[in-house]
Amino acid sequence: MDLSVIIVSWNVRKLLKENLKAIYDNTQNINFEVFVVDNNSKDNTVEMVREKFPKVKLIVNDINEGFAKGNNQAIKKSSGKYILLLNPDMQVLPETLEKMVLWMDNNKKAGVAGCHLVKDSYKTVQHVRRFPRLFDQLMITLKVPHFFPGVLNKYLAKDFDYSTKAVVDSIRGSFFVIRREVIESVGLLDDRYFIWFEEVDYCRKVKDTHWDVVYTPEVKCIDHVGQSFSQVKTEKAQKYFRNSMLEYFKKWHPAWQYWTLKIAWPLGLIISKIKKEN
């Protein structure tokens, strides 16, 4: 098996249908399998997949298990030499998956890889990031970018050239290719993260090995950017982000940095509330 495509889905039946149709319509020259892990959708996603895409290997959860745990469920059952974690609101183009497999075959040092993501207008989705530092995450916590957006330029890698292949710190989890040997040596995603930071954490683990995390412009995919997660209310989304950020710093940074962010978070909520009122 060349490629295992894994899609964790939650209440995005229409976009998932378009995603799956694009995969099967545009991929003929490689051996691949597709897993859909449904995280307790209430929009008849499961019925649609069973009816329209009988080849899909469907995993149905009774509760929302989150991104990392859902992907891990399918990774354990997968058999591809490469594993693609693909968000449900993505749309592959002709030969996207075939080109990605060929690229991985030709780039043996790439343990994790991402491609050129574009919006519907074919505008580049800027998704390469530098690893989080206390400064930039503190700025996010205190809502400083609302007033001074440029404060995050370094973290957001605003100077990155998306027309050139490069070894990077981390890439967006919406199109996230992992070499089988990397999973065998590094392990699965850390399911302490419900959503956010799980791909950053994985890239961090990979960078500590002899493998590289690589961005390539040679492969392109459409990213509808956050259509599934946009259903989550702002307060809950902030809670998910906070918990994942703190988990990441607890794992990778000195304890004082973790506590600095934890203490700063309530102040950030106050600032956000004042901004809304004004």
Sequence and secondary structure as in RCSB ss.txt:
>XXXX:A:sequence
MDLSVIIVSWNVRKLLKENLKAIYDNTQNINFEVFVVDNNSKDNTVEMVREKFPKVKLIVNDINEGFAKGNNQAI
KKSSGKYILLLNPDMQVLPETLEKMVLWMDNNKKAGVAGCHLVKDSYKTVQHVRRFPRLFDQLMITLKVPHFFPG
VLNKYLAKDFDYSTKAVVDSIRGSFFVIRREVIESVGLLDDRYFIWFEEVDYCRKVKDTHWDVVYTPEVKCIDHV
GQSFSQVKTEKAQKYFRNSMLEYFKKWHPAWQYWTLKIAWPLGLIISKIKKEN
>XXXX:A:secstr
  EEEEEEESS HHHHHHHHHHHHHH  SS EEEEEEEES SSSHHHHHHHH TTSEEEEESS   HHHHHHHHH
TT   SEEEEE TTEEE TTHHHHHHHHHHH TTEEEEEEEEE TT  B    B    HHHHHHHHTTGGGT GG
GGTTTTTTT  TTS EE SB  TTEEEEEHHHHHHH S  TT SSSSHHHHHHHHHHTTT EEEEEEEEEEEE  
STTGGGS HHHHHHHHHHHHHHHHHHHS HHHHHHHHHHHHHHHHHHHHHHH 
